[in-house]
Amino acid sequence: MIRGIEGVLVGSQNAQKLADFYEKTVGLKLTNEFEMGENNEKGFEFTVKGSSGLYIMDHSEVKGKNKNPERVILNFEVNDIEKEVARLKKAKVKIQQDIYHIEGYGLIATFVDPDGNFFQFVQVRASN
């Protein structure tokens, strides 16, 4: 029986740079740094209370920017999407799609990280 999603792993050619972006620009809390494998590749763990972990790791098979960023998108739930989107715009984070509404769900804005991956801020209807 599957109990839940323990974590999401994001491979990168430069995990340090990508982890710095998610920590310093997006605002995630870095909770662990580690080395793995025979080549001492770097890994970074981000946790948000009540949710699965996000792991950013060096991966020898990942080169350059993501060519299919719409395939897997990270969603980060926020309380005030307008405030958070303004903060990332001020930090000059590339925006793929400004705030839009999905009926019965809430508000979404899509951004692009330094590796070309899409991530979204979402404010669901129940958030206050």
Buried (B, 14 or more C-beta within 10 A) or exposed (E): EEEEEEEBEBBBBBBEEBBBBBBEBBEBEBEEEEEEEEEEBBBBBBBEEEBEBBBBBBBEEBEEEBEEBEEEBBEBBBEEBEEBBEBBBEEEBEBBEEBEEEEEEBBBBBBBBBBEBBBBBBBBEEEE
